[in-house]
Amino acid sequence: MTAPAIHTRKLALHYGRLEAVRSLDLDVPRRSIYAFLGANGAGKSTTLSMLINTLKPSSGEAMVLGRLSTDLQAKDFQKIGYVAEPQELPDWMTGAQMVSFLRRFYPHWDDDFQKNLQGTLAVPMQRKIAHMSRGEQMKLRLLCSMAYRPELLILDEPFSGLDPLVREELSSGLLELVGEGDWTVILASHDVDDVERLADHAGIIANGRMLFSESIEQLQQRYRRVTALFDGHCAVSAAPKNWSSVECDGSELRFVDDAFEPTHCRAALDQLCAVSNIEERPMSLKEIFVAVSLRQRAERVGA
């Protein structure tokens, strides 16, 4: 079995009493596009910073491309691309000057691919970075992190604060370019709309804890939004633990089942009420993210 591109076990980071990341287990399969989802402050950026060794874990470990994150060397970073909105750029340089400066550090820099990236992302290479828009600067970051064809591309909120057109251009370009090579991508975001069409795997982090991590296909197999019509009384308070967002409106019962299996779902409904009809449908990644977030909020309020 091929080792994952990223493998963490019990990874944690504490700032005094604050647990920014708590005993996090994460596996990112090679050649996947992994959506690392969570609200602002959930622990996404902190986790990614530990992966590239700009933050030291308080405990646990992370393996990145088969090497401990704390042991990463210059040759390892030639295989890793990293893009984050807060990265500072030399604003006195033009895009072309920045590319010329960086390419000498990467033996596998691909000039032809770089030119392809420039065209696909529409980067104004002759313009000074200081005069580029926020979206153009993000495109330049992406170009400089992909031109040497890294094995692993780490993107930390790359769409944050960009206008809808630039976000669409950036995601379309990324989807096209990733399809051309042997890439593994982990894309951290709090906005599921930005990553839903890109990702084939997903994980959700909340309050520093990993809630789940699996393929989109598996997620959409087990998550269902269910509507049931019933006669008489329905004992909603006895609903199974794998149901959330339970609503009862007249003779209609609605809920999200996160472990859906037709026979088990029907049996559970029969324990609650006299069911006359059941409808179920798969959920999008955004719907799943919202359902999980609402459940987390409800559990915190009820704790």
Secondary structure, 3 states (H helix, E strand, C coil): CCCCCEEEEEEEEEECCEEEEEEEEEEECCCCEEEEECCCCCCHHHHHHHHCCCCCCCEEEEEECCEEHHHCCHHHHCCEEEEECCCCCCCCCEHHHHHHHHHCCCCCCCHHHHHHHHHHHCCCCCCEHHHCCHHHHHHHHHHHHHCCCCCEEEEECCCCCCCHHHHHHHHHHHHHHHCCCCCEEEEEECCHHHHCCCCCEEEEEECCEEEEEEEHHHHHHHCEEEEEEEECCCCHHHCCCCEEEEEEECCEEEEEECCCCHHHHHHHHHHHCEEEEEEEEECCHHHHHHHHHHHHHHHHHHC
